[in-house]
Amino acid sequence: MNPIPEQFQIKSLIHQTTFLVDGELKPWSGESSEVYSTISSTETYKPTLLGTIPTLGEKEALEAMDAAVNAYNRGQGLWPTMKVRHRISCMEKFVTQMKTKREEIVKLLMWEIGKTLPDSEKEFDRTVDYIYDTIEEYKQLDRDNAKFEKNDGVYAHIRRGPLGVVLCLGPYNYPLNETFALLIPALIMGNTVIFKPAKHGVLLISPLLEAFQNSFPKGVVNIIYGRGRTVATPIMQSGKIDVLALIGNSKSANALQNEHPKSNRLRLVLGLEAKNPAIVLKDADLDLAIDECIAGTTSFNGQRCTALKLVYVHEDIVQEFNKRFSERVDALKFGNPWEASVKLTPLPEPDKPEYIQGLIDDAVDKGAKILNKRGGETSENYIFPAVLFPVNKKMRIFHEEQFGPVIPIISFKDINEPLDDMAESNYGQQVSLFGNEVKTLAPLIDALVNLVCRVNLNSSCQRGPDVYPFTGRKDSAVATLSVHDALRSFSIRTFVASKDNDYNNTILKKLLDSKGSNFVSTDYLL
Ligand code: G3H
């Protein structure tokens, strides 16, 4: 084992003994759960204890919910009625404090979820940028709405208003970025929030608790810990949640949704599973396609919803592709996240290697071969990516979202083979299309855009840049996220209308001059 650099060593444990409810960091002395890293700090392998988090129960969950409900106060609370510039000041206060926690959070990202140092830094910086971009976008939205329009003799002052109380649940693979890409727009639009961090990537929220507490009015942000089933279920059953914002899998999203007694009231902002394919046409630039497929299938060990999870290669070039691709996979360096040029890192879920092994065994039983020498090599916290070929529909790996290091390759003769599979698939997030002949690409692009929501031409799939729409069809998403779209997803159009006559116009003018209403206002921020 390579020695752990001084600055990344775990010198003290984080015991999270409070949770944030109603503006108070409430002490918790009840049951707690230990948080382990699958990374070992000793020569003989042993998971590393990082700290503990409260195991809250139904009572505390409902307390958090009541705090959020009271802060919203049927739309009359301080936060939902606050002036745009005041909400922005709260957000600025928060992000200024957040920036001071970079080192601590980056270190925890590495230990808790095994993300490489450069990727952990990127996750932090991208999240800070996301907050600033959201503030700018909100100002733009406010500028666009600072006006009256008139149609058929009726004046309208149309803005976007909050939806209410949001339950926010984030994923372990981007415990900061993806979670904040829900939380930040939800908050800035005037909603109040109950947020439960993911199981892995939970301690990295601890350095931010005080910033959440002192930046927002009480009850606007409530942060709870515990098992999803114990804390999220009663919150949903109360019927007081207006928006379920969740990045995770459709099984948990459906289970939670079904707990809500009035499903028509519940709005959903969901980023769910995907099985994004790469399609490598016979005229593709093979070097480029291999580079991008390596990044798409292996970055963060394939634990990205946008990862390439099936690779279709035209039969004329599949032998060459497989040979070069397998060699490239075997050349990837495995190590701890802080090690230089490391590409593959420990898996945060202790049972993941076994699950991936099960997928490999099933595929091999049904006729696939492991093409690369190191494929399937197992250690205590890892299983080296196996390149499986030929993969067919009878195999589990064809259908299941592996969300881990294993790469299935399928050869095709006719382009309708991958197109038919995509049409039949439960998922519809993105595709990577490799080729260069326009005559072939044109009709293909026209078909693919209607099967998924982003066609990546000669590049792997990804969410970013965050200003672009991030969504999916079928079981892959509900609603759209981007800096711009998220503000829409967490709000609703609402307006004041009045007939154009002297009586109403005088009132409107007085309303504007008095500056008594935060909604009826033509002021805007530059
Ligand atoms: O897990 C899904 C993430 O949204 C992927 O984001 O494409 O930036 O890695 P990314």
Boltz pocket constraint, residues with backbone or C-beta under 6 A from the ligand:
constraints:
  - pocket:
      binder: B
      contacts: [[A, 173], [A, 174], [A, 178], [A, 303], [A, 304], [A, 305], [A, 306], [A, 461], [A, 462], [A, 463], [A, 464]]
      max_distance: 6.0
